[in-house]
Amino acid sequence: MPWVYLLRCADDSLYCGWTVDLDRRLAAHNAGTASRYTRRRLPVELAWSQEHPDRSSAMRAEAAIKKLERPDKLALLRGRARSA
């Protein structure tokens, strides 16, 4: 099943992505082979993930999360959405 995830990088920045194999993707990020962004900010840790029914749903969720400002992403990590 596809997943959308947020990583917390060593510099405390957040990275959002999607994958069909969460464990393999996290290992690739920490090996420095998954993303130029995370390669420069190792190590990374999984901060949040959400399973989706299909790839297109996961990609839409990733795009929406990437548009959020940092406080909204942090609220997502805490399990609640911020009100506008």
mmCIF file of the N, C-alpha and C atoms, coordinates in Angstrom:
data_MODEL
# 
_entry.id   MODEL 
# 
loop_
_atom_site.group_PDB 
_atom_site.id 
_atom_site.type_symbol 
_atom_site.label_atom_id 
_atom_site.label_alt_id 
_atom_site.label_comp_id 
_atom_site.label_asym_id 
_atom_site.label_entity_id 
_atom_site.label_seq_id 
_atom_site.pdbx_PDB_ins_code 
_atom_site.Cartn_x 
_atom_site.Cartn_y 
_atom_site.Cartn_z 
_atom_site.occupancy 
_atom_site.B_iso_or_equiv 
_atom_site.pdbx_formal_charge 
_atom_site.auth_seq_id 
_atom_site.auth_comp_id 
_atom_site.auth_asym_id 
_atom_site.auth_atom_id 
_atom_site.pdbx_PDB_model_num 
ATOM 1   N N  . MET A 1 1  ? 0.841  -1.194 0.000  1.00 0.00 ? 1  MET A N  1 
ATOM 2   C CA . MET A 1 1  ? 0.000  0.000  0.000  1.00 0.00 ? 1  MET A CA 1 
ATOM 3   C C  . MET A 1 1  ? 0.883  1.253  0.000  1.00 0.00 ? 1  MET A C  1 
ATOM 4   N N  . PRO A 1 2  ? 0.458  2.287  -0.663 1.00 0.00 ? 2  PRO A N  1 
ATOM 5   C CA . PRO A 1 2  ? 1.203  3.545  -0.675 1.00 0.00 ? 2  PRO A CA 1 
ATOM 6   C C  . PRO A 1 2  ? 1.115  4.285  0.660  1.00 0.00 ? 2  PRO A C  1 
ATOM 7   N N  . TRP A 1 3  ? 2.162  4.991  0.959  1.00 0.00 ? 3  TRP A N  1 
ATOM 8   C CA . TRP A 1 3  ? 2.269  5.777  2.180  1.00 0.00 ? 3  TRP A CA 1 
ATOM 9   C C  . TRP A 1 3  ? 2.710  7.194  1.847  1.00 0.00 ? 3  TRP A C  1 
ATOM 10  N N  . VAL A 1 4  ? 2.228  8.159  2.619  1.00 0.00 ? 4  VAL A N  1 
ATOM 11  C CA . VAL A 1 4  ? 2.758  9.513  2.637  1.00 0.00 ? 4  VAL A CA 1 
ATOM 12  C C  . VAL A 1 4  ? 3.474  9.638  3.966  1.00 0.00 ? 4  VAL A C  1 
ATOM 13  N N  . TYR A 1 5  ? 4.622  10.305 3.961  1.00 0.00 ? 5  TYR A N  1 
ATOM 14  C CA . TYR A 1 5  ? 5.395  10.374 5.197  1.00 0.00 ? 5  TYR A CA 1 
ATOM 15  C C  . TYR A 1 5  ? 6.064  11.731 5.351  1.00 0.00 ? 5  TYR A C  1 
ATOM 16  N N  . LEU A 1 6  ? 6.360  12.060 6.592  1.00 0.00 ? 6  LEU A N  1 
ATOM 17  C CA . LEU A 1 6  ? 7.157  13.238 6.919  1.00 0.00 ? 6  LEU A CA 1 
ATOM 18  C C  . LEU A 1 6  ? 8.378  12.752 7.683  1.00 0.00 ? 6  LEU A C  1 
ATOM 19  N N  . LEU A 1 7  ? 9.532  13.244 7.272  1.00 0.00 ? 7  LEU A N  1 
ATOM 20  C CA . LEU A 1 7  ? 10.776 12.951 7.966  1.00 0.00 ? 7  LEU A CA 1 
ATOM 21  C C  . LEU A 1 7  ? 11.219 14.189 8.716  1.00 0.00 ? 7  LEU A C  1 
ATOM 22  N N  . ARG A 1 8  ? 11.818 13.986 9.875  1.00 0.00 ? 8  ARG A N  1 
ATOM 23  C CA . ARG A 1 8  ? 12.476 15.074 10.588 1.00 0.00 ? 8  ARG A CA 1 
ATOM 24  C C  . ARG A 1 8  ? 13.964 14.897 10.335 1.00 0.00 ? 8  ARG A C  1 
ATOM 25  N N  . CYS A 1 9  ? 14.570 15.899 9.739  1.00 0.00 ? 9  CYS A N  1 
ATOM 26  C CA . CYS A 1 9  ? 15.987 15.848 9.389  1.00 0.00 ? 9  CYS A CA 1 
ATOM 27  C C  . CYS A 1 9  ? 16.844 16.313 10.574 1.00 0.00 ? 9  CYS A C  1 
ATOM 28  N N  . ALA A 1 10 ? 18.154 16.060 10.478 1.00 0.00 ? 10 ALA A N  1 
ATOM 29  C CA . ALA A 1 10 ? 19.082 16.419 11.549 1.00 0.00 ? 10 ALA A CA 1 
ATOM 30  C C  . ALA A 1 10 ? 19.078 17.920 11.840 1.00 0.00 ? 10 ALA A C  1 
ATOM 31  N N  . ASP A 1 11 ? 18.778 18.750 10.833 1.00 0.00 ? 11 ASP A N  1 
ATOM 32  C CA . ASP A 1 11 ? 18.728 20.202 11.051 1.00 0.00 ? 11 ASP A CA 1 
ATOM 33  C C  . ASP A 1 11 ? 17.337 20.669 11.491 1.00 0.00 ? 11 ASP A C  1 
ATOM 34  N N  . ASP A 1 12 ? 16.476 19.722 11.844 1.00 0.00 ? 12 ASP A N  1 
ATOM 35  C CA . ASP A 1 12 ? 15.105 19.949 12.322 1.00 0.00 ? 12 ASP A CA 1 
ATOM 36  C C  . ASP A 1 12 ? 14.151 20.391 11.211 1.00 0.00 ? 12 ASP A C  1 
ATOM 37  N N  . SER A 1 13 ? 14.576 20.315 9.965  1.00 0.00 ? 13 SER A N  1 
ATOM 38  C CA . SER A 1 13 ? 13.649 20.590 8.869  1.00 0.00 ? 13 SER A CA 1 
ATOM 39  C C  . SER A 1 13 ? 12.784 19.354 8.639  1.00 0.00 ? 13 SER A C  1 
ATOM 40  N N  . LEU A 1 14 ? 11.708 19.541 7.885  1.00 0.00 ? 14 LEU A N  1 
ATOM 41  C CA . LEU A 1 14 ? 10.785 18.447 7.587  1.00 0.00 ? 14 LEU A CA 1 
ATOM 42  C C  . LEU A 1 14 ? 10.812 18.161 6.091  1.00 0.00 ? 14 LEU A C  1 
ATOM 43  N N  . TYR A 1 15 ? 10.734 16.887 5.750  1.00 0.00 ? 15 TYR A N  1 
ATOM 44  C CA . TYR A 1 15 ? 10.716 16.457 4.360  1.00 0.00 ? 15 TYR A CA 1 
ATOM 45  C C  . TYR A 1 15 ? 9.492  15.576 4.159  1.00 0.00 ? 15 TYR A C  1 
ATOM 46  N N  . CYS A 1 16 ? 8.731  15.826 3.103  1.00 0.00 ? 16 CYS A N  1 
ATOM 47  C CA . CYS A 1 16 ? 7.539  15.047 2.807  1.00 0.00 ? 16 CYS A CA 1 
ATOM 48  C C  . CYS A 1 16 ? 7.753  14.244 1.535  1.00 0.00 ? 16 CYS A C  1 
ATOM 49  N N  . GLY A 1 17 ? 7.277  13.010 1.546  1.00 0.00 ? 17 GLY A N  1 
ATOM 50  C CA . GLY A 1 17 ? 7.363  12.169 0.364  1.00 0.00 ? 17 GLY A CA 1 
ATOM 51  C C  . GLY A 1 17 ? 6.288  11.097 0.393  1.00 0.00 ? 17 GLY A C  1 
ATOM 52  N N  . TRP A 1 18 ? 6.295  10.255 -0.638 1.00 0.00 ? 18 TRP A N  1 
ATOM 53  C CA . TRP A 1 18 ? 5.371  9.121  -0.669 1.00 0.00 ? 18 TRP A CA 1 
ATOM 54  C C  . TRP A 1 18 ? 6.137  7.915  -1.187 1.00 0.00 ? 18 TRP A C  1 
ATOM 55  N N  . THR A 1 19 ? 5.669  6.730  -0.835 1.00 0.00 ? 19 THR A N  1 
ATOM 56  C CA . THR A 1 19 ? 6.331  5.495  -1.227 1.00 0.00 ? 19 THR A CA 1 
ATOM 57  C C  . THR A 1 19 ? 5.365  4.326  -1.109 1.00 0.00 ? 19 THR A C  1 
ATOM 58  N N  . VAL A 1 20 ? 5.723  3.209  -1.701 1.00 0.00 ? 20 VAL A N  1 
ATOM 59  C CA . VAL A 1 20 ? 4.947  1.989  -1.505 1.00 0.00 ? 20 VAL A CA 1 
ATOM 60  C C  . VAL A 1 20 ? 5.644  1.055  -0.517 1.00 0.00 ? 20 VAL A C  1 
ATOM 61  N N  . ASP A 1 21 ? 6.888  1.370  -0.122 1.00 0.00 ? 21 ASP A N  1 
ATOM 62  C CA . ASP A 1 21 ? 7.635  0.567  0.849  1.00 0.00 ? 21 ASP A CA 1 
ATOM 63  C C  . ASP A 1 21 ? 8.312  1.512  1.834  1.00 0.00 ? 21 ASP A C  1 
ATOM 64  N N  . LEU A 1 22 ? 7.638  1.777  2.920  1.00 0.00 ? 22 LEU A N  1 
ATOM 65  C CA . LEU A 1 22 ? 8.079  2.780  3.880  1.00 0.00 ? 22 LEU A CA 1 
ATOM 66  C C  . LEU A 1 22 ? 9.428  2.431  4.505  1.00 0.00 ? 22 LEU A C  1 
ATOM 67  N N  . ASP A 1 23 ? 9.628  1.186  4.915  1.00 0.00 ? 23 ASP A N  1 
ATOM 68  C CA . ASP A 1 23 ? 10.893 0.799  5.541  1.00 0.00 ? 23 ASP A CA 1 
ATOM 69  C C  . ASP A 1 23 ? 12.065 0.952  4.574  1.00 0.00 ? 23 ASP A C  1 
ATOM 70  N N  . ARG A 1 24 ? 11.882 0.494  3.340  1.00 0.00 ? 24 ARG A N  1 
ATOM 71  C CA . ARG A 1 24 ? 12.951 0.596  2.343  1.00 0.00 ? 24 ARG A CA 1 
ATOM 72  C C  . ARG A 1 24 ? 13.259 2.059  2.024  1.00 0.00 ? 24 ARG A C  1 
ATOM 73  N N  . ARG A 1 25 ? 12.217 2.877  1.923  1.00 0.00 ? 25 ARG A N  1 
ATOM 74  C CA . ARG A 1 25 ? 12.427 4.289  1.594  1.00 0.00 ? 25 ARG A CA 1 
ATOM 75  C C  . ARG A 1 25 ? 13.154 5.015  2.718  1.00 0.00 ? 25 ARG A C  1 
ATOM 76  N N  . LEU A 1 26 ? 12.800 4.737  3.975  1.00 0.00 ? 26 LEU A N  1 
ATOM 77  C CA . LEU A 1 26 ? 13.483 5.353  5.111  1.00 0.00 ? 26 LEU A CA 1 
ATOM 78  C C  . LEU A 1 26 ? 14.955 4.943  5.119  1.00 0.00 ? 26 LEU A C  1 
ATOM 79  N N  . ALA A 1 27 ? 15.230 3.677  4.855  1.00 0.00 ? 27 ALA A N  1 
ATOM 80  C CA . ALA A 1 27 ? 16.617 3.203  4.790  1.00 0.00 ? 27 ALA A CA 1 
ATOM 81  C C  . ALA A 1 27 ? 17.369 3.911  3.665  1.00 0.00 ? 27 ALA A C  1 
ATOM 82  N N  . ALA A 1 28 ? 16.724 4.109  2.516  1.00 0.00 ? 28 ALA A N  1 
ATOM 83  C CA . ALA A 1 28 ? 17.357 4.797  1.393  1.00 0.00 ? 28 ALA A CA 1 
ATOM 84  C C  . ALA A 1 28 ? 17.663 6.255  1.745  1.00 0.00 ? 28 ALA A C  1 
ATOM 85  N N  . HIS A 1 29 ? 16.728 6.912  2.442  1.00 0.00 ? 29 HIS A N  1 
ATOM 86  C CA . HIS A 1 29 ? 16.988 8.289  2.879  1.00 0.00 ? 29 HIS A CA 1 
ATOM 87  C C  . HIS A 1 29 ? 18.213 8.318  3.786  1.00 0.00 ? 29 HIS A C  1 
ATOM 88  N N  . ASN A 1 30 ? 18.277 7.438  4.762  1.00 0.00 ? 30 ASN A N  1 
ATOM 89  C CA . ASN A 1 30 ? 19.399 7.446  5.701  1.00 0.00 ? 30 ASN A CA 1 
ATOM 90  C C  . ASN A 1 30 ? 20.704 6.979  5.066  1.00 0.00 ? 30 ASN A C  1 
ATOM 91  N N  . ALA A 1 31 ? 20.624 6.270  3.953  1.00 0.00 ? 31 ALA A N  1 
ATOM 92  C CA . ALA A 1 31 ? 21.828 5.885  3.210  1.00 0.00 ? 31 ALA A CA 1 
ATOM 93  C C  . ALA A 1 31 ? 22.287 7.007  2.278  1.00 0.00 ? 31 ALA A C  1 
ATOM 94  N N  . GLY A 1 32 ? 21.466 8.047  2.148  1.00 0.00 ? 32 GLY A N  1 
ATOM 95  C CA . GLY A 1 32 ? 21.815 9.178  1.298  1.00 0.00 ? 32 GLY A CA 1 
ATOM 96  C C  . GLY A 1 32 ? 21.516 8.966  -0.170 1.00 0.00 ? 32 GLY A C  1 
ATOM 97  N N  . THR A 1 33 ? 20.658 7.975  -0.479 1.00 0.00 ? 33 THR A N  1 
ATOM 98  C CA . THR A 1 33 ? 20.379 7.658  -1.879 1.00 0.00 ? 33 THR A CA 1 
ATOM 99  C C  . THR A 1 33 ? 18.960 7.986  -2.322 1.00 0.00 ? 33 THR A C  1 
ATOM 100 N N  . ALA A 1 34 ? 18.138 8.524  -1.455 1.00 0.00 ? 34 ALA A N  1 
ATOM 101 C CA . ALA A 1 34 ? 16.734 8.743  -1.797 1.00 0.00 ? 34 ALA A CA 1 
ATOM 102 C C  . ALA A 1 34 ? 16.437 10.171 -2.258 1.00 0.00 ? 34 ALA A C  1 
ATOM 103 N N  . SER A 1 35 ? 17.173 11.138 -1.759 1.00 0.00 ? 35 SER A N  1 
ATOM 104 C CA . SER A 1 35 ? 16.844 12.532 -2.043 1.00 0.00 ? 35 SER A CA 1 
ATOM 105 C C  . SER A 1 35 ? 18.064 13.414 -1.805 1.00 0.00 ? 35 SER A C  1 
ATOM 106 N N  . ARG A 1 36 ? 18.293 14.360 -2.713 1.00 0.00 ? 36 ARG A N  1 
ATOM 107 C CA . ARG A 1 36 ? 19.385 15.322 -2.480 1.00 0.00 ? 36 ARG A CA 1 
ATOM 108 C C  . ARG A 1 36 ? 19.133 16.151 -1.226 1.00 0.00 ? 36 ARG A C  1 
ATOM 109 N N  . TYR A 1 37 ? 17.862 16.470 -0.994 1.00 0.00 ? 37 TYR A N  1 
ATOM 110 C CA . TYR A 1 37 ? 17.526 17.288 0.174  1.00 0.00 ? 37 TYR A CA 1 
ATOM 111 C C  . TYR A 1 37 ? 17.929 16.579 1.466  1.00 0.00 ? 37 TYR A C  1 
ATOM 112 N N  . THR A 1 38 ? 17.509 15.338 1.624  1.00 0.00 ? 38 THR A N  1 
ATOM 113 C CA . THR A 1 38 ? 17.802 14.628 2.874  1.00 0.00 ? 38 THR A CA 1 
ATOM 114 C C  . THR A 1 38 ? 19.261 14.182 2.954  1.00 0.00 ? 38 THR A C  1 
ATOM 115 N N  . ARG A 1 39 ? 19.917 13.982 1.833  1.00 0.00 ? 39 ARG A N  1 
ATOM 116 C CA . ARG A 1 39 ? 21.327 13.564 1.829  1.00 0.00 ? 39 ARG A CA 1 
ATOM 117 C C  . ARG A 1 39 ? 22.200 14.549 2.589  1.00 0.00 ? 39 ARG A C  1 
ATOM 118 N N  . ARG A 1 40 ? 21.856 15.819 2.506  1.00 0.00 ? 40 ARG A N  1 
ATOM 119 C CA . ARG A 1 40 ? 22.644 16.861 3.180  1.00 0.00 ? 40 ARG A CA 1 
ATOM 120 C C  . ARG A 1 40 ? 22.193 17.104 4.614  1.00 0.00 ? 40 ARG A C  1 
ATOM 121 N N  . ARG A 1 41 ? 21.182 16.380 5.066  1.00 0.00 ? 41 ARG A N  1 
ATOM 122 C CA . ARG A 1 41 ? 20.602 16.635 6.384  1.00 0.00 ? 41 ARG A CA 1 
ATOM 123 C C  . ARG A 1 41 ? 20.457 15.350 7.203  1.00 0.00 ? 41 ARG A C  1 
ATOM 124 N N  . LEU A 1 42 ? 21.412 14.462 7.055  1.00 0.00 ? 42 LEU A N  1 
ATOM 125 C CA . LEU A 1 42 ? 21.354 13.168 7.755  1.00 0.00 ? 42 LEU A CA 1 
ATOM 126 C C  . LEU A 1 42 ? 21.797 13.307 9.197  1.00 0.00 ? 42 LEU A C  1 
ATOM 127 N N  . PRO A 1 43 ? 21.315 12.425 10.063 1.00 0.00 ? 43 PRO A N  1 
ATOM 128 C CA . PRO A 1 43 ? 20.323 11.384 9.794  1.00 0.00 ? 43 PRO A CA 1 
ATOM 129 C C  . PRO A 1 43 ? 18.905 11.949 9.806  1.00 0.00 ? 43 PRO A C  1 
ATOM 130 N N  . VAL A 1 44 ? 17.999 11.165 9.250  1.00 0.00 ? 44 VAL A N  1 
ATOM 131 C CA . VAL A 1 44 ? 16.586 11.529 9.274  1.00 0.00 ? 44 VAL A CA 1 
ATOM 132 C C  . VAL A 1 44 ? 15.828 10.472 10.065 1.00 0.00 ? 44 VAL A C  1 
ATOM 133 N N  . GLU A 1 45 ? 14.690 10.887 10.610 1.00 0.00 ? 45 GLU A N  1 
ATOM 134 C CA . GLU A 1 45 ? 13.831 9.929  11.323 1.00 0.00 ? 45 GLU A CA 1 
ATOM 135 C C  . GLU A 1 45 ? 12.399 10.105 10.855 1.00 0.00 ? 45 GLU A C  1 
ATOM 136 N N  . LEU A 1 46 ? 11.674 9.006  10.847 1.00 0.00 ? 46 LEU A N  1 
ATOM 137 C CA . LEU A 1 46 ? 10.273 9.054  10.458 1.00 0.00 ? 46 LEU A CA 1 
ATOM 138 C C  . LEU A 1 46 ? 9.491  9.764  11.556 1.00 0.00 ? 46 LEU A C  1 
ATOM 139 N N  . ALA A 1 47 ? 8.831  10.854 11.189 1.00 0.00 ? 47 ALA A N  1 
ATOM 140 C CA . ALA A 1 47 ? 8.068  11.635 12.162 1.00 0.00 ? 47 ALA A CA 1 
ATOM 141 C C  . ALA A 1 47 ? 6.577  11.344 12.075 1.00 0.00 ? 47 ALA A C  1 
ATOM 142 N N  . TRP A 1 48 ? 6.101  10.987 10.867 1.00 0.00 ? 48 TRP A N  1 
ATOM 143 C CA . TRP A 1 48 ? 4.668  10.788 10.659 1.00 0.00 ? 48 TRP A CA 1 
ATOM 144 C C  . TRP A 1 48 ? 4.482  10.006 9.370  1.00 0.00 ? 48 TRP A C  1 
ATOM 145 N N  . SER A 1 49 ? 3.473  9.169  9.330  1.00 0.00 ? 49 SER A N  1 
ATOM 146 C CA . SER A 1 49 ? 3.130  8.467  8.091  1.00 0.00 ? 49 SER A CA 1 
ATOM 147 C C  . SER A 1 49 ? 1.639  8.175  8.069  1.00 0.00 ? 49 SER A C  1 
ATOM 148 N N  . GLN A 1 50 ? 1.119  8.030  6.857  1.00 0.00 ? 50 GLN A N  1 
ATOM 149 C CA . GLN A 1 50 ? -0.294 7.747  6.671  1.00 0.00 ? 50 GLN A CA 1 
ATOM 150 C C  . GLN A 1 50 ? -0.454 6.842  5.458  1.00 0.00 ? 50 GLN A C  1 
ATOM 151 N N  . GLU A 1 51 ? -1.137 5.735  5.642  1.00 0.00 ? 51 GLU A N  1 
ATOM 152 C CA . GLU A 1 51 ? -1.385 4.805  4.554  1.00 0.00 ? 51 GLU A CA 1 
ATOM 153 C C  . GLU A 1 51 ? -2.517 5.318  3.670  1.00 0.00 ? 51 GLU A C  1 
ATOM 154 N N  . HIS A 1 52 ? -2.416 5.051  2.363  1.00 0.00 ? 52 HIS A N  1 
ATOM 155 C CA . HIS A 1 52 ? -3.427 5.469  1.401  1.00 0.00 ? 52 HIS A CA 1 
ATOM 156 C C  . HIS A 1 52 ? -3.874 4.282  0.563  1.00 0.00 ? 52 HIS A C  1 
ATOM 157 N N  . PRO A 1 53 ? -5.086 4.339  0.025  1.00 0.00 ? 53 PRO A N  1 
ATOM 158 C CA . PRO A 1 53 ? -5.611 3.200  -0.724 1.00 0.00 ? 53 PRO A CA 1 
ATOM 159 C C  . PRO A 1 53 ? -4.955 2.987  -2.097 1.00 0.00 ? 53 PRO A C  1 
ATOM 160 N N  . ASP A 1 54 ? -4.395 4.059  -2.684 1.00 0.00 ? 54 ASP A N  1 
ATOM 161 C CA . ASP A 1 54 ? -3.763 3.925  -3.997 1.00 0.00 ? 54 ASP A CA 1 
ATOM 162 C C  . ASP A 1 54 ? -2.714 5.015  -4.178 1.00 0.00 ? 54 ASP A C  1 
ATOM 163 N N  . ARG A 1 55 ? -1.912 4.864  -5.218 1.00 0.00 ? 55 ARG A N  1 
ATOM 164 C CA . ARG A 1 55 ? -0.811 5.796  -5.463 1.00 0.00 ? 55 ARG A CA 1 
ATOM 165 C C  . ARG A 1 55 ? -1.287 7.221  -5.719 1.00 0.00 ? 55 ARG A C  1 
ATOM 166 N N  . SER A 1 56 ? -2.347 7.362  -6.483 1.00 0.00 ? 56 SER A N  1 
ATOM 167 C CA . SER A 1 56 ? -2.804 8.715  -6.805 1.00 0.00 ? 56 SER A CA 1 
ATOM 168 C C  . SER A 1 56 ? -3.280 9.450  -5.551 1.00 0.00 ? 56 SER A C  1 
ATOM 169 N N  . SER A 1 57 ? -3.906 8.747  -4.646 1.00 0.00 ? 57 SER A N  1 
ATOM 170 C CA . SER A 1 57 ? -4.327 9.355  -3.383 1.00 0.00 ? 57 SER A CA 1 
ATOM 171 C C  . SER A 1 57 ? -3.110 9.795  -2.572 1.00 0.00 ? 57 SER A C  1 
ATOM 172 N N  . ALA A 1 58 ? -2.085 8.959  -2.533 1.00 0.00 ? 58 ALA A N  1 
ATOM 173 C CA . ALA A 1 58 ? -0.863 9.290  -1.796 1.00 0.00 ? 58 ALA A CA 1 
ATOM 174 C C  . ALA A 1 58 ? -0.167 10.495 -2.423 1.00 0.00 ? 58 ALA A C  1 
ATOM 175 N N  . MET A 1 59 ? -0.120 10.549 -3.737 1.00 0.00 ? 59 MET A N  1 
ATOM 176 C CA . MET A 1 59 ? 0.534  11.665 -4.410 1.00 0.00 ? 59 MET A CA 1 
ATOM 177 C C  . MET A 1 59 ? -0.233 12.973 -4.199 1.00 0.00 ? 59 MET A C  1 
ATOM 178 N N  . ARG A 1 60 ? -1.552 12.890 -4.187 1.00 0.00 ? 60 ARG A N  1 
ATOM 179 C CA . ARG A 1 60 ? -2.355 14.099 -3.908 1.00 0.00 ? 60 ARG A CA 1 
ATOM 180 C C  . ARG A 1 60 ? -2.122 14.580 -2.473 1.00 0.00 ? 60 ARG A C  1 
ATOM 181 N N  . ALA A 1 61 ? -2.084 13.648 -1.534 1.00 0.00 ? 61 ALA A N  1 
ATOM 182 C CA . ALA A 1 61 ? -1.849 14.016 -0.131 1.00 0.00 ? 61 ALA A CA 1 
ATOM 183 C C  . ALA A 1 61 ? -0.458 14.622 0.035  1.00 0.00 ? 61 ALA A C  1 
ATOM 184 N N  . GLU A 1 62 ? 0.541  14.041 -0.622 1.00 0.00 ? 62 GLU A N  1 
ATOM 185 C CA . GLU A 1 62 ? 1.900  14.592 -0.550 1.00 0.00 ? 62 GLU A CA 1 
ATOM 186 C C  . GLU A 1 62 ? 1.921  16.028 -1.074 1.00 0.00 ? 62 GLU A C  1 
ATOM 187 N N  . ALA A 1 63 ? 1.292  16.265 -2.206 1.00 0.00 ? 63 ALA A N  1 
ATOM 188 C CA . ALA A 1 63 ? 1.263  17.609 -2.794 1.00 0.00 ? 63 ALA A CA 1 
ATOM 189 C C  . ALA A 1 63 ? 0.588  18.601 -1.848 1.00 0.00 ? 63 ALA A C  1 
ATOM 190 N N  . ALA A 1 64 ? -0.494 18.174 -1.207 1.00 0.00 ? 64 ALA A N  1 
ATOM 191 C CA . ALA A 1 64 ? -1.200 19.058 -0.267 1.00 0.00 ? 64 ALA A CA 1 
ATOM 192 C C  . ALA A 1 64 ? -0.342 19.368 0.949  1.00 0.00 ? 64 ALA A C  1 
ATOM 193 N N  . ILE A 1 65 ? 0.351  18.364 1.463  1.00 0.00 ? 65 ILE A N  1 
ATOM 194 C CA . ILE A 1 65 ? 1.195  18.567 2.647  1.00 0.00 ? 65 ILE A CA 1 
ATOM 195 C C  . ILE A 1 65 ? 2.369  19.482 2.314  1.00 0.00 ? 65 ILE A C  1 
ATOM 196 N N  . LYS A 1 66 ? 2.940  19.321 1.139  1.00 0.00 ? 66 LYS A N  1 
ATOM 197 C CA . LYS A 1 66 ? 4.073  20.166 0.747  1.00 0.00 ? 66 LYS A CA 1 
ATOM 198 C C  . LYS A 1 66 ? 3.676  21.635 0.648  1.00 0.00 ? 66 LYS A C  1 
ATOM 199 N N  . LYS A 1 67 ? 2.411  21.915 0.428  1.00 0.00 ? 67 LYS A N  1 
ATOM 200 C CA . LYS A 1 67 ? 1.936  23.298 0.353  1.00 0.00 ? 67 LYS A CA 1 
ATOM 201 C C  . LYS A 1 67 ? 1.712  23.912 1.732  1.00 0.00 ? 67 LYS A C  1 
ATOM 202 N N  . LEU A 1 68 ? 1.664  23.084 2.768  1.00 0.00 ? 68 LEU A N  1 
ATOM 203 C CA . LEU A 1 68 ? 1.434  23.587 4.115  1.00 0.00 ? 68 LEU A CA 1 
ATOM 204 C C  . LEU A 1 68 ? 2.643  24.349 4.630  1.00 0.00 ? 68 LEU A C  1 
ATOM 205 N N  . GLU A 1 69 ? 2.378  25.318 5.494  1.00 0.00 ? 69 GLU A N  1 
ATOM 206 C CA . GLU A 1 69 ? 3.463  26.013 6.173  1.00 0.00 ? 69 GLU A CA 1 
ATOM 207 C C  . GLU A 1 69 ? 3.942  25.149 7.338  1.00 0.00 ? 69 GLU A C  1 
ATOM 208 N N  . ARG A 1 70 ? 5.141  25.398 7.818  1.00 0.00 ? 70 ARG A N  1 
ATOM 209 C CA . ARG A 1 70 ? 5.742  24.581 8.871  1.00 0.00 ? 70 ARG A CA 1 
ATOM 210 C C  . ARG A 1 70 ? 4.836  24.409 10.104 1.00 0.00 ? 70 ARG A C  1 
ATOM 211 N N  . PRO A 1 71 ? 4.192  25.471 10.621 1.00 0.00 ? 71 PRO A N  1 
ATOM 212 C CA . PRO A 1 71 ? 3.323  25.261 11.796 1.00 0.00 ? 71 PRO A CA 1 
ATOM 213 C C  . PRO A 1 71 ? 2.201  24.255 11.535 1.00 0.00 ? 71 PRO A C  1 
ATOM 214 N N  . ASP A 1 72 ? 1.694  24.246 10.321 1.00 0.00 ? 72 ASP A N  1 
ATOM 215 C CA . ASP A 1 72 ? 0.631  23.300 9.976  1.00 0.00 ? 72 ASP A CA 1 
ATOM 216 C C  . ASP A 1 72 ? 1.180  21.878 9.877  1.00 0.00 ? 72 ASP A C  1 
ATOM 217 N N  . LYS A 1 73 ? 2.394  21.739 9.368  1.00 0.00 ? 73 LYS A N  1 
ATOM 218 C CA . LYS A 1 73 ? 3.021  20.419 9.319  1.00 0.00 ? 73 LYS A CA 1 
ATOM 219 C C  . LYS A 1 73 ? 3.294  19.908 10.728 1.00 0.00 ? 73 LYS A C  1 
ATOM 220 N N  . LEU A 1 74 ? 3.735  20.785 11.610 1.00 0.00 ? 74 LEU A N  1 
ATOM 221 C CA . LEU A 1 74 ? 3.982  20.386 13.000 1.00 0.00 ? 74 LEU A CA 1 
ATOM 222 C C  . LEU A 1 74 ? 2.678  19.983 13.689 1.00 0.00 ? 74 LEU A C  1 
ATOM 223 N N  . ALA A 1 75 ? 1.600  20.679 13.372 1.00 0.00 ? 75 ALA A N  1 
ATOM 224 C CA . ALA A 1 75 ? 0.294  20.307 13.922 1.00 0.00 ? 75 ALA A CA 1 
ATOM 225 C C  . ALA A 1 75 ? -0.112 18.926 13.418 1.00 0.00 ? 75 ALA A C  1 
ATOM 226 N N  . LEU A 1 76 ? 0.184  18.634 12.175 1.00 0.00 ? 76 LEU A N  1 
ATOM 227 C CA . LEU A 1 76 ? -0.100 17.318 11.610 1.00 0.00 ? 76 LEU A CA 1 
ATOM 228 C C  . LEU A 1 76 ? 0.677  16.248 12.389 1.00 0.00 ? 76 LEU A C  1 
ATOM 229 N N  . LEU A 1 77 ? 1.919  16.541 12.732 1.00 0.00 ? 77 LEU A N  1 
ATOM 230 C CA . LEU A 1 77 ? 2.722  15.592 13.517 1.00 0.00 ? 77 LEU A CA 1 
ATOM 231 C C  . LEU A 1 77 ? 2.100  15.344 14.886 1.00 0.00 ? 77 LEU A C  1 
ATOM 232 N N  . ARG A 1 78 ? 1.498  16.362 15.441 1.00 0.00 ? 78 ARG A N  1 
ATOM 233 C CA . ARG A 1 78 ? 0.868  16.225 16.763 1.00 0.00 ? 78 ARG A CA 1 
ATOM 234 C C  . ARG A 1 78 ? -0.507 15.574 16.665 1.00 0.00 ? 78 ARG A C  1 
ATOM 235 N N  . GLY A 1 79 ? -0.970 15.317 15.438 1.00 0.00 ? 79 GLY A N  1 
ATOM 236 C CA . GLY A 1 79 ? -2.219 14.616 15.270 1.00 0.00 ? 79 GLY A CA 1 
ATOM 237 C C  . GLY A 1 79 ? -3.452 15.486 15.199 1.00 0.00 ? 79 GLY A C  1 
ATOM 238 N N  . ARG A 1 80 ? -3.235 16.767 14.929 1.00 0.00 ? 80 ARG A N  1 
ATOM 239 C CA . ARG A 1 80 ? -4.399 17.639 14.771 1.00 0.00 ? 80 ARG A CA 1 
ATOM 240 C C  . ARG A 1 80 ? -4.072 18.709 13.736 1.00 0.00 ? 80 ARG A C  1 
ATOM 241 N N  . ALA A 1 81 ? -5.047 19.068 12.997 1.00 0.00 ? 81 ALA A N  1 
ATOM 242 C CA . ALA A 1 81 ? -4.887 20.118 11.989 1.00 0.00 ? 81 ALA A CA 1 
ATOM 243 C C  . ALA A 1 81 ? -5.100 21.475 12.638 1.00 0.00 ? 81 ALA A C  1 
ATOM 244 N N  . ARG A 1 82 ? -4.329 22.449 12.221 1.00 0.00 ? 82 ARG A N  1 
ATOM 245 C CA . ARG A 1 82 ? -4.514 23.812 12.718 1.00 0.00 ? 82 ARG A CA 1 
ATOM 246 C C  . ARG A 1 82 ? -5.688 24.449 11.993 1.00 0.00 ? 82 ARG A C  1 
ATOM 247 N N  . SER A 1 83 ? -6.415 25.266 12.700 1.00 0.00 ? 83 SER A N  1 
ATOM 248 C CA . SER A 1 83 ? -7.506 25.986 12.038 1.00 0.00 ? 83 SER A CA 1 
ATOM 249 C C  . SER A 1 83 ? -6.960 27.238 11.381 1.00 0.00 ? 83 SER A C  1 
ATOM 250 N N  . ALA A 1 84 ? -7.593 27.651 10.314 1.00 0.00 ? 84 ALA A N  1 
ATOM 251 C CA . ALA A 1 84 ? -7.100 28.815 9.557  1.00 0.00 ? 84 ALA A CA 1 
ATOM 252 C C  . ALA A 1 84 ? -7.385 30.105 10.272 1.00 0.00 ? 84 ALA A C  1 
# 
